[in-house]
Amino acid sequence: MRNVVQLAASILIGLIGYVVLFTSIVHRPMTIDSLGVYLDRKSELLKSVPGRRILVLAGSNGRFSHSCEELERATGIPAINLSINAEISLAYQFSRYLPLMHPGDVLYLPLEYRSRSFPKVDWVGVESNYLIYNHGWEIFHLYSPVGVLHSLFNFDIRYLISSIGEMTLNRLGVQRRFNLGTLNKNGDEFGHTASKAAPYKFMVASIGHDGADPRVYEDVSYWQDLGKGLDAARKVGVICVGGLPTTFDDFRNPRIAVDFLNAFYREHKACFVVLPNQSLYPRDYFYDTNYHLQEEHQREHTRLLAPMLGDIFRQGGCPGVSER
């Protein structure tokens, strides 16, 4: 009995130490905590622009490969880039942004391609680590019980080591390559020019590409988070428009994704648009990864999208989708 009590006490002490360590002591100021700073900036942009807008929301593909500044110039319609990175759950982003959207806003979603590693249910993104350190109680309102448990117990030794490294670098004044200072007034990333892409040329050339996984684009359970977000947006009068992310032109089977996503968005009373090139570009158009176009091509890609998004904005919807 004494051994059982000692074991229980050891487990309790370990749990308390774990909770204290990861909720109050160690954190990642240069990566995870910066999500809150980005979310605050994007939210302020939404608050600052009255009336109807065109909004872009995806992962870093949305931030690097789409220019709301160019979109605004080409259409004459206010445009805001809400994109940060693909590791933040859509559920959390919708919970932050939807209350700040206006009826009649057009929300363009060129979301990154998904694979079978993407969770089907209770997807909790990296925002949970940010919340636990900064706004701990919010996770109990945002996530299901399974999601709460995932949030609380997803820390490990690698996270601890990374935290110590980031805290040290932050204390020394080291800055990230991209930060709020590299966002323009529309929320786009800028400065990722062809000349700055030169050091990453070999890395971009070496990135493999398997193409769209048919198993993911035949199974709607991988898309529950998106479906819930589209339905919630429609209820407040936001016009959602699906699209394809930018990636290399050697990407295989894009048609599988196009056919599935077109049907999926339409089923949720949303629009879906595809460029003739299916948003595929040569590798030498990209900056440092397969989802980040260089700035010149970011603007070029956006100019191709502008007429379609502008028409949907002015028409208040898209052909064949009347219910919002």
VENDA-V456445 format. One record per residue. N is the residue number from 1. PSI is psi in degrees with one decimal (999 if undefined). NEAR is the number of other C-alpha atoms within 8 Angstrom. Layout:
n = <N,N>
psi = <PSI,PSI>
near = <NEAR,NEAR>
//
This chain:
n = <1,2,3,4,5,6,7,8,9,10,11,12,13,14,15,16,17,18,19,20,21,22,23,24,25,26,27,28,29,30,31,32,33,34,35,36,37,38,39,40,41,42,43,44,45,46,47,48,49,50,51,52,53,54,55,56,57,58,59,60,61,62,63,64,65,66,67,68,69,70,71,72,73,74,75,76,77,78,79,80,81,82,83,84,85,86,87,88,89,90,91,92,93,94,95,96,97,98,99,100,101,102,103,104,105,106,107,108,109,110,111,112,113,114,115,116,117,118,119,120,121,122,123,124,125,126,127,128,129,130,131,132,133,134,135,136,137,138,139,140,141,142,143,144,145,146,147,148,149,150,151,152,153,154,155,156,157,158,159,160,161,162,163,164,165,166,167,168,169,170,171,172,173,174,175,176,177,178,179,180,181,182,183,184,185,186,187,188,189,190,191,192,193,194,195,196,197,198,199,200,201,202,203,204,205,206,207,208,209,210,211,212,213,214,215,216,217,218,219,220,221,222,223,224,225,226,227,228,229,230,231,232,233,234,235,236,237,238,239,240,241,242,243,244,245,246,247,248,249,250,251,252,253,254,255,256,257,258,259,260,261,262,263,264,265,266,267,268,269,270,271,272,273,274,275,276,277,278,279,280,281,282,283,284,285,286,287,288,289,290,291,292,293,294,295,296,297,298,299,300,301,302,303,304,305,306,307,308,309,310,311,312,313,314,315,316,317,318,319,320,321,322,323,324>
psi = <-39.4,-39.5,-36.7,-43.3,-43.3,-39.7,-45.2,-41.2,-39.9,-41.9,-43.5,-44.1,-40.2,-42.9,-42.8,-43.4,-41.9,-48.5,-46.3,-43.2,-49.0,-9.5,-17.8,-17.7,-62.8,144.4,175.6,86.3,-24.0,-16.8,-71.3,-50.0,-26.7,-18.9,-41.4,-37.7,-43.3,-45.5,-39.3,-42.0,-46.6,-39.4,-40.1,-36.4,-43.0,-41.1,-27.8,-14.5,110.1,166.6,-169.0,146.3,164.2,128.0,143.0,126.1,117.8,-160.7,-147.7,-20.5,-38.3,-36.0,-40.8,-35.4,-3.6,133.4,105.6,-25.0,-44.6,-38.3,-41.6,-40.6,-40.4,-30.2,-20.0,14.5,132.9,137.6,139.9,132.1,111.6,-1.8,143.3,-78.5,164.5,-4.1,-6.2,131.1,144.6,-36.7,-42.9,-41.0,-41.3,-38.5,-31.1,-42.7,-35.4,-42.2,-15.7,-0.9,157.4,148.2,132.7,-11.0,144.7,120.4,107.8,129.4,80.8,63.9,146.3,152.5,147.5,154.0,-179.5,-10.9,-12.6,129.2,144.4,-33.6,159.9,43.2,119.9,120.5,-173.8,-11.9,-23.0,-36.7,-38.6,-45.3,-42.5,-39.4,-33.4,-35.0,59.2,-42.8,-16.5,-28.1,-27.3,-20.7,-28.3,-37.4,160.1,169.3,-40.4,-41.2,-36.7,-45.6,-41.3,-42.7,-43.5,-28.6,30.7,7.0,146.3,-174.2,-33.2,-39.4,-39.8,-46.4,-44.0,-39.2,-45.9,-41.7,-45.9,-40.2,-38.4,-48.4,-39.5,-40.3,-31.0,-2.6,14.6,135.3,148.8,157.0,-39.8,137.6,-167.9,-27.0,-15.1,18.5,137.7,-173.8,-16.3,-3.3,7.6,154.1,141.3,164.4,-3.4,68.9,171.1,-40.2,-37.1,-15.6,-15.7,-44.7,-16.6,6.2,-46.5,-40.5,-43.2,-40.1,-26.7,-7.4,127.4,165.2,117.5,-16.5,-178.2,131.1,113.6,-32.2,-34.2,-33.5,22.9,-5.0,107.4,-16.0,-18.2,-6.6,17.0,-38.3,-41.5,-43.2,-43.4,-39.5,-41.5,-42.1,-41.4,-39.4,-41.1,-36.4,-26.6,11.2,13.6,133.6,109.5,140.8,117.0,156.6,-178.5,145.5,159.0,139.7,-177.0,149.3,2.6,11.5,130.4,149.7,37.7,-25.6,-31.9,-45.2,-40.8,-48.4,-43.5,-49.4,-37.1,-46.8,-38.9,-48.0,-42.9,-37.9,-32.8,22.9,35.5,168.0,165.5,127.4,146.2,130.6,155.9,-33.0,5.9,30.6,29.6,133.9,156.4,151.1,-31.7,2.1,-9.3,157.5,-73.3,0.1,174.4,-7.9,3.2,97.3,149.2,158.3,-42.6,-42.9,-24.1,-46.5,-38.8,-46.0,-42.4,-37.2,-30.4,-35.0,-29.3,-46.7,-38.9,-46.0,-36.3,-41.2,-43.1,-39.7,-48.8,-31.9,-12.8,26.8,-169.2,158.8,133.6,-5.3,100.3,-24.5,132.0,999>
near = <4,5,6,7,8,8,8,8,8,8,8,8,8,8,8,8,8,8,9,9,9,11,11,8,7,11,12,12,11,11,7,13,11,9,11,9,8,10,9,8,8,11,11,8,11,11,8,6,8,5,5,10,12,14,13,16,13,16,14,13,18,17,17,16,18,14,14,15,11,10,14,11,8,8,9,7,10,9,13,14,16,12,13,12,10,9,8,12,12,9,8,10,9,9,8,9,10,8,6,9,9,10,8,11,14,15,12,13,12,13,13,11,6,9,8,8,5,7,8,9,8,9,9,12,8,10,13,10,9,13,11,13,11,6,8,9,7,8,12,9,6,7,11,8,7,8,11,11,8,9,12,8,6,6,8,6,6,6,8,10,8,9,12,11,8,11,13,8,9,11,7,6,6,7,6,6,4,6,7,6,6,9,11,9,6,11,14,14,11,10,6,10,11,10,5,8,13,7,6,9,11,7,9,13,7,6,8,4,7,7,8,14,10,8,7,11,12,7,8,8,7,11,9,10,11,8,9,8,11,11,9,8,12,12,8,8,11,15,15,13,13,15,11,12,12,13,11,10,8,7,12,8,8,10,6,10,11,10,8,10,11,12,8,8,13,11,7,9,11,14,14,11,9,9,8,5,6,8,12,11,10,9,10,6,9,14,16,10,9,12,13,14,15,15,13,9,10,13,12,8,11,14,11,8,9,11,9,8,11,10,8,11,12,7,7,8,11,9,5,4,11,8,4,10>
//
